[in-house]
Amino acid sequence: MRRDVEALRHATALLERSPRRFLFADAEGDYGLALLADGRRDAGVVALDRAWDRFNALGATSDAERI
């Protein structure tokens, strides 16, 4: 699982510089869920909160609700 979490962290970092804001928010949500599954609750909650904020800022409320 650690490799998956690291791969998602790396992907999220790359997408942060991308103009594809929705994809970035989605990756942040996946990263948060992976952190939770890996037992890193605090970091997972922070990542999920950021994903929720990003989805809402994009007007993607249905995606924010699934977070």
N, C-alpha and C positions, 0 to 999 in steps of 0.2 A: 504494500500500500504506500509506503514512503516514496517509492519511485513515481507512483501516480500523482501523489500530492506535489512532488517536486516538479513534475512535468506540467501540471496545472498552474503552479506558481510561475513557472517560466512563461507559459502561454499567456497568462494574465499580464505579466510584465510587458511582453511584446505588444499585446493588444492595447495596453494603456496609451501607447504612442500612435495607435491607429485611428483613422477617422471613422472606423466602424464601431460606433458607440454602443449599439445594441449587442453586437457580438462580444464586446468587452464586458458589458453587464452580465451577459449569460455566462461567460467564462468565470467571472468573479463569483457568481452563484455556485457554479460547479466546484470551484476551488473551496468555497466555504463548506459545502456538503462533504467534500473529501476530507477536509480538516476535522470536521465533526466525527466522521467515520474512523478517523485515525486517533481519536481520543483527545484532540486539541480543541476543546470546547470554546475557550475564550477567543482564540484566533479565528475559529470557524464562525462564531457569532459576529465578529467584527467584519469579516469578509461578506457574510450574508447581509448585514446591515448596509454595507457599501453597495452591494448589488441591488438591494431594494431601493435605495436612494437613486441610483443611476436609472433603473427602470422607470421610476416615478418621474424623474427629470425628463425622460424621453417621451412621457405620456403613455408608456406601456403598462397600464395598470393591471391588466390580466396577468402579465408576467411578474409584476411585483407581488401580486397576490399569491402566486405559487411559491415565492420565496418565504 
